Amino acid sequence: MIREHLTFACEGATLVGTIDRPEGGVLSATTGLLIVSGGNETRAGAWNGQARLAARLAKAGHAVLRFDRRGVGDSEGENREFRNSAPDIGAAIEAFRAACPGLARIVGMGNCDAASALMLGGGFGLDALVLSNPWTIDAQESEEEAPVEVLRDHYRRRLTDPVAIRRLLRGQVPIRALARSLVAMARRSGAPSGPEGLAAEIAAGIADYTGDIRFLLAGRDRTALTFAAKWDKRDARIRTCPDATHSYVEPEAFAWLETQVLEVLEGQRAKATRWP
């Protein structure tokens, strides 16, 4: 595996990225993975997870580009958040193709609001998407407005936590806030009529996308639970790792994540070899 750094321009700012690729030079990989970081996370990812994943995928024969968008990590410019990251993603795709001219197909991957950014951008012409725990929580959404599935999961976990139970028995839990959440959960126990707000926006963003999509959900993550509550539960593209948290830091969850991403990349590599 070869790891090297590169810089590229985006609307007057210099962005910094890292490429991992197999041994054998710039033409050695026909498939690549573009990792878009979520939130204000740097390209290394939480607990260095994205860097570790990139190294393992490169050893499996795929090129991987991670980058810091404007205003994050080593990159210049103003941080304009995920809703305004389309120029950054577009510039990264161009830089990836230039650095690895042997690429026939590129898969885009994002966790949290990076997944939402890829969806809002309609997939950016990429051949496939791996969308992990897409962010669907609107800025004005309060705790009481959380989907009932999220509230149920929260209280189920609290009721099995000895520390939380002791705090409740000692009167250390705000009873009014607890009551509001329970009332909100009771009022919104019916099935949702369909995606609204940001969930509706990202759904519309990929409505015409023709590439392969795989949704990955961490079963112990509120962001994933919120997405699942707002999305069509019949969507066969969804895969769930029940015991994973948001960044798949658990060894079993990280192994599951690697397997899921590899399956998508290998599928794209098979398509690339059949291309006339």
N, C-alpha and C positions, 0 to 999 in steps of 0.2 A: 504494500500500500504506500502511495506517495501523498504527502500532505504539503500544500503550498498555499501561500496567501496572494491575494490580488486586490487591486483597486479599480474602480470604475466610476464613471460620472453619472450623476442624476440631477438634472436641473440646476447645474452650477455647483453642486456639492460633490465631494469625493466620498464614495462608499467603500467600505472594506469588507472583503469576504474571504472565505477559506474553502479550498477545493481538496477533497480526498478522491483519489482515483486509483485504479489498479496499476500494478507494475506493467510497464510496456509502452508508456508514452501517451500522447494526447489522443491517439486514435484507438486506444485499447478498449474503451467502453462505448457501446452503442446505445446504452440507456443511462439516464441520469435522474437524480432526485434533487429538486430544488426545495430546500427547507426554509420556510418563512417563519421567523420568530414571532411569538405572540407577546402582547403587552409591551413592557420596556425591557424584555429579556434580551441579552446579547446572543450572538450566534452560537455560543457554546451550549446554551440551554441550561435549564435548572439542573443543578448538581452535575454539570458537564454532560448531561444526557444526550444532547444533540451531537456533540463532538464524538462521544462514544458510539452512538448509532451510525454516524457517518463513516467512522473507521471500519466498523464491522461490515457495512454494506459495500464499501470499497474493496474489502478483501473478498467479497462475493462476486466482484466483477463489475460493479456499478460506480459511476462517478457521482459525487455529491457536492453540491454547493450550498454553503451556509453564509449568510451575510447580515451585517448590521444595517438597518434602515437609517434614514437621516435622523440625526439627533440622538442616536442610541449607540452605546459602546464606542467603537473606534471611528465611527462615521461622522462626517461633518453635517452641518445643516440644522434645521429646526425640526424637532419631533412633532409631527402632525397627526400622530395616532393612526389606528388601523384604517379608519374610513378614508384617509387621504394617502394611503400607501401604494396606490396603483402605479405611480411613476417609478417608485423604488423597485417594485416587483418586476415591472417591465424592463427596467435597466438591468436587473440581475439576470433575467432570462437571456438578454442579448449578450451579457458578459459571459455567461455559462456556455453559450453556443460558440462564442469566439475562442474561449479557452479550451474547449473540448470539441473540435470540429467533427469528430467521429460520431457524435450523438445523433441517433435517428429518432429517438423518442425521449421526452422529458416528463416526469411525474412531479406534480406540485404537492407539497405537504405543509400543513400548518396546524398548530394546536391553539385552541382558544380563539382569540380574536383574529389570529393569523388565518385560521380556517375560514372565518367569516369574511376576511379581506379577499381571499381567493374566490369565494362565492360571489361577493359583491362585484368582483371584476369579471364575472362570467367565465372563469377558468383560464383567462389570459391565453387562450389558444394552446394550452398544454394538453398532452395526450391522455393524462389521467390525473385524478386528484385523490389524495388521502387526507380526509378532513377529520381531525381529532377534536372532540369536545367543543364543537362550534359555539361561539359566544352569541347568545340570543337575549341577554338581559338588557333592557332599555335603561338609559341613564336615569330616568325618573321613576323606575320601578322600585317600590318600597318592599320591605321585608314581608309585610302582610299581603303583598300582591304576588308573592312567589307561587309557582304552581303547587297544587295540593300534593303531588307526588314528592316534591322537594321537602315540603313541611313534614309529611309523614316519615320520610327517611330520616330527617333531622331528629324528630322526637323518638323514633324507634331506636336510634343510636344513643340518644340521651338516657333512655329508660334502661339501657343495658350497661350504662357507664356508672360504676359504683361512686365515683367522685361526684358526678352530677346529681345522683340520688341523695348523697349526703348534703350537698349544698341546698337542695330543695327542702329536705327535712329540717335543716337549720335556719330556714327562712332567708337564705342568701340569693334566691332567685327572684327577680322582679315579677311579681304575680300579675300585675296589670299587663305587662308586655306578653307574658305567657298566655293570658286570657285572650288578648287581641289576636294572637297567632292562631289559637285554637278556634276562635270564632270565624276567622278568615278561612281556615281550612274547611270548616263545616259549610260555609256559604258557597265555596267554590269546588264542591265535591263532584259536580257534573262534568261530563266530557267537554273539552274545548271545541268551539265551533270551527276552528282552523287557525293557522298561524297569523299573528298580528305583529305590528311593529317591526323590529329588526328581524325577527324570524320570517316574516313575510317578505322582507327585502332580500334576504339571502336566498330564499326559495325562488323568488323571481329571477335572481341573478343567475342561477344555474338551470333555469327552466328550459333553455334552448341548448344547453351544453350536451354534446354528443359523445364525449370521452367517457371512460370508465370512472366511476366514483366509488370510494369505500369510506363509510363513516365509522370511526373508531370511538367508542365511548368507555370511559373509566367508571366502573360501577359505584365507586365511593366518592365521586366528584360532583359537587353541586352544579357546576356549569354543564356537565354532561346530563345530569338528571333534568335540568331545566330545558335543555335542548330536546331531550326525549319526550318531555311532557308537551312541548309545543310542536313537535314534528309528527308526521304520519307514522304511526307505530307499525304499519304494514310494510314499510320501506325495507325491502330485502337486502339493501346495501349496507345495513347497519350491523356492526359486530361489537360485542360488549365483553370487556374483561371485568368480571364481577368484583374482584378484590383490588382493582387498581385505583390509585389516587391520580390527581390531575396530570402530573408529569411522569407517571409510570416509573416511579423511583424504586418500587419493590422489584427484587430480582425476577420473580415470576412474571410480573407485569411488563418489565422491560423486554424479557424474552418473547412474550406474546406480541408486543409492539413490533419487535424486529421481524418476527415471522409474518405478521400482517403486511408490513411494508415490502418485505422480500417477495411475497406472493404477487403483489401488484407489479413490482419491478420485473419479476420473471415473466409475468404475463405480457408486459410490454416488450420485453426482449424477444419473446416468441413471435410477437407480431412484427417486430422489426426484421427478423430473419426471413419472414414470409413476404416482406415488401418487395415488389418487382423492381 
